[in-house]
């Protein structure tokens, strides 16, 4: 196979390669204009162009560090001072300093004396790090999939594990990827490659010695101050700020704090942006407009044509490093493109759901805690019997599932058992991050489990849109100080008697009257059915051809064709599956990847 070098900007490195592997890699890199940043007996690093988010390199006699992205105040913002602070932190605390760092960054750190390579990225997942382990123990890594995947030392084929995860969840969570043998570092975990191979280390348990607020009022006051500090640290250099205002309480709070800074002498121009939809069940622009008016913030509702959404679909298929079927991806990309032309920086409320936690619906709690104890065949029998009884037919979802984990999956992909029939092989999902997190908790720990699973959901639509547009987006709810406070509070201050985010809602009421925002939330979504049906199913006919579907390597390709054919003829029951297939095949064709 011929391998050509990509023009992507980013960082590529390798450690402990054999002489033959090193020669092959060097020959391949000879086609590039990469700048050698490190070259010794064990480690080589090249930098191509300007990595997304910027690159800071610091070093001394024993240590070299490459920081991709940003560290926030109180870390020094001047590059030389920041470099000295990083070196001092490592020499003082070792690798553990990364868990004290506030920022949106990925880190490559080489300790020459200990012959240890550390890879790390923060909890936001805004920056990425990928790696491939060679049979002899060597490691190749990069912050870009499209830099790493074409490397001649890698197999460059579709990962069956990644494919199964995508068809089940409609996206692929870390550490898996769409490429066979390439993995991503898990956010918040330190990955160290030393003399004994690669090992991942979770963050240490937080120190709970600091006294925490005990009442709702005092907790809300402390939270308000910490979140305000987090916002200030992230927007201090901006003159024009956009806040993505969805109509929910998370983004409304960020908008309120930004507006307060502007009102108290900060020369900051704040604009709120909301994506509006024709469908009333999806549109929250009226709530967002009321919140913005209450704050005195300029507000704009963005409405895009179906042709614009189709163009966004094509851009994502061509330019995204990996496929993901989040229905709101196109809307996010278009909104980011608009924001990039009107602001220096944007704020987004992502992270609040998993921080404060969400209690799953009652039927989900019953299914996980009780129905899952029954054998699968007995649940199937009960489901069939209930379907015949009009009075209880609507309750059959309590038993109509395969793996207990599937009860809490957000989108309607294929179940594990359906995947085995479709792919003609054993399908294991127990190594997906979703299944691992699910099994960490006891059956009755509904609130803790569901909250953790929300944090597992990839925010690909945001990070990919930021990467493709160049818009810098900050996520203050991931601030370490904010997180330490909320996680140390008594659970009843965050959730009690069916009310979620109690301290957040109390704090928001100090800025915006409650009646303006205390309404049912729809969630940011997109009517992808309309895009699939647009112009007589043009997208479906273009990308869901039989020869494109065969790229997946499924044994039962006829079943995929049947699903597509039924959708065209009006069956909407499997619309998520058709959408997932369209996104996947469009991406595979553009990137020339198959099983």
Secondary structure by P-SEA (a helix, b strand, c coil): cbbbbbccccccccccccaaaaaaaaaaacccccccccccccbbbbbccccccbbbbbbcccbbbbbcccccccccccaaaaaaaaaaaaaaccccccccccccbbbbbbcccccbbbbbbcccccbbbbbcccccbbbbcccccccccccccccccccaaaaaaaaacccccccccccccbbbccccbbbbbccccbbbbccccccccccccccaaaaaaaaaaaaaaaaaaacccccbbbbbccccaaaaaaaaaaaaaaaacccbbbbbbbbbbccccccaaaaaaaaaaaacbbbbbbbbcaaaaaaaaaaaaccccccccccaaaaaaaaaaaaaaccccccccccccccccccccaaaaaaacccccccaaaaaaaaaaaaacccccccccccccccccccccccccccaaaaaaaacccccccccaaaaaaacccccaaaaaaaaaaaaccaaaaaaaaaaacbbbbbccccaaaaaaaaaccccccccccccaaaaaaaaaaccccccccccccccccccccccccccaaaaaacccccccccccccaaaaaaaaaaaaaaccccaaaaaaaaaaaaaaaaaacccc
